[in-house]
Amino acid sequence: MQADPGQADTGQADTGQAGAAPGTAAEVSLGAAAQASAENFPVAMRILPARYRRHLMALYGFARLTDDIGDEVTPEARLRLLDELEADVARIFDGSGPRLAVLRELAVTVTECGVPAQPLLDLIQANRQDQIVTRYETFEDLVGYCRLSANPVGLVVLYIFRAASPARERLSDSICTALQLVEHWQDVAEDLRQDRIYLPRQDMEQFGVTEQDLAASVTGPRVRALIDYEAARASALLDEGAPLVGTLGGAARLAVAGYVAGGRAALSAIASCGNDVLATTPRPNKRETAAKAMRAYLGGR
């Protein structure tokens, strides 16, 4: 395994949409894959065979585009663009052919790997939910959101490696939910700027944390204690799903070991800064991620 597993092939195919008007899905899709190297986990390691890298990057490009539509365009355009994106996904499955370059790449993955439509539609639905739901009452409510926003990605990854089964899907769900939660704990301040809080209200009340505390420039002791508590929950879910690595072989084992390692390295980054997630956004060290990926690969979890 190379020293930097987070480096991915991020070249973007020509969209054929150079003249697209601002506010279109085509414009949002430009350069989406270039963000892959900033993720906690290695999206598509160069050590993987080219066919897997291509499929993983196609999936990432779609997921990134969906998230960017939900976050980066003007609020009044988001639901319209998500509807347009869903219509383009439908064109993959009805045989008419999608219009966006990102979706044309994804269509190859769908065809070659037998990916069903539902996980792709769930990712779009998660971003629709983000336009309506900005606070979560309980941890269980938040986990329910992760079933739409994160778990479908893991299911598609299993299809890409032709490793999908009900037992593996359950383990994958735990990993993906954990990865989503870790990202939320890293991005508390950034999410609040979007008027979103993913820390469950019940947990905030338990630790005496208010929204004003989250808006502060200094992370107070109650916020730090809450983040520590939530990070432990994410860590437990990651450990629960990690045995998936041991059920896989070859490229699939390597890729999933990298995802588990990325989550663990991100949790380590949060702990290393003393759970100070307001003044900074703790990010994992890629060298540490590589070391943890090797241990996960060799240890099978």
C-alpha positions, 0 to 999 in steps of 0.5 A, a space after each residue: 500500500 502506498 503512503 498516501 491512500 487518499 490520492 485518487 484519480 480525479 480527472 473529470 471527463 469533458 461534460 459537453 456542457 461548457 456553455 451551461 447556464 449558472 444554476 444548472 446541475 451541469 455547472 455544479 458537476 464541474 470539478 466535483 471529483 476533484 474534491 475526492 482527495 479532501 475526504 476523510 477516507 481514500 475514495 479510490 486508491 491508485 493501487 486498486 485495479 483501474 476498473 474499480 477506480 473508475 467505478 468508485 470515482 463514478 459513484 463519488 462524482 454522483 454523490 458529490 454532485 448530489 451533495 453540492 446541489 443540496 449545499 452550494 447552489 441557491 436555496 430556491 434552486 436546490 429542489 428543482 435541481 435535485 428533481 432534474 438529477 433524479 430524472 437523469 438517474 431514471 434515464 439510466 434505467 429506462 435506457 434513454 441515456 442520461 444527459 449529464 457527464 457524471 451520470 453517463 459515467 455512473 451509467 457504465 457502473 450501473 450496467 457493469 456492476 448491476 447497481 439498483 436504482 434505489 440507493 441512488 434515489 436514496 442519496 437524492 432524497 437525503 439532500 431533499 431532506 436537508 432542505 426541510 429538516 435542519 435539526 434532529 431530536 434524537 440520535 435514532 432520528 439522525 441514524 435514520 437520516 444516515 440510512 439515506 445519506 450514507 448507507 447507500 454509498 456502501 451498498 453501491 461499493 459492495 455491488 462494484 466489488 460484486 460482494 453484496 449480500 444481506 450480511 455484508 450490507 448490515 456491516 457496511 451500514 454500520 461503517 457508513 453511518 459511522 463515517 457520516 457521523 464523524 463528518 458531522 462531528 468534524 463540521 459542527 461550525 460549518 453545518 451551523 453556518 448552513 443553519 443545520 445542526 446534526 447533534 441530537 437535541 436530546 444529547 445537547 440538553 443532556 450536556 447543557 449545550 445550546 445553539 449559542 454555544 455552537 456558534 461561539 468562536 471558542 469550544 467550551 467544556 460542555 461542547 467538548 464533552 458532548 463531542 467526546 460522547 458522540 465520537 464514542 458512539 461513532 467509534 462503536 459503530 465503526 468497530 461494529 462494522 469493521 468485521 466486514 473487512 475480514 469477509 472480503 478479499 483482494 481489492 474489495 478488502 483493501 478498499 474497505 480497510 481504507 474506509 474504516 481506517 479513514 474513519 478511525 483517523 478522523 476520530 483520532 484527529 478529533 481527539 487530538 485537538 481536544 474535541 475543539 471542533 468550533 475553532 478548527 475542522 480536525 482532519 485526519 493525517 493521511 500517513 496515519 490513515 495509511 498505517 491504519 489501513 494496513 493494520 485493518 487490511 492485515 487484521 481483517 477489521 
